[in-house]
Amino acid sequence: MTKLSGTRWLSRYRAVEKILAQYLELETFFTINANKERCHSAQLLSNAYKNKTNKVYLTFLCPILKQIYYLNLYFQSANVDFYKAFEDVITTIWSLAGQIIKPLIIIHLDKNLELLSNAMKYDQNFLDLDSCDLGY
């Protein structure tokens, strides 16, 4: 399994991706070990994997982490086109904002990041939870 790094939070995408790919196997492994070995850590992990809310959370988070991960990889490449990189960051920010901010607000912000930052201070600018684009 990919380990989380204390200094490189972008490693989380790879870790979450691996956990989701092996979710059933991990749940089974920790359940067996929690019962067989009477291991407290295995019991905690078994309970975490049995709680389907955790899987839903990771499933929601994975595509967002993936976007940021690949954006970061581009910045680390040898020949970075800084104009394109800046445009990619802006596109990512607006894409994520569009998932949670009301469309009418997004239109009125006219791609201004300072206005977006101010708009996010007010609850009434956010979509209701049922209207948010949370992915599949």
Buried (B, 14 or more C-beta within 10 A) or exposed (E): EEEEEEEEEBBBBBBBBBBBEEBEEBBEBBBEBBEEEEBEEBBEBBEBBEEEEBBEEBBEBBEBBBBBBEBEEEEEEEEEEEEEBEEBBEEBEBEBBEEBBBEEBBEEBEEEEEEBEEBBEEEEBBBEEEEEEEEE
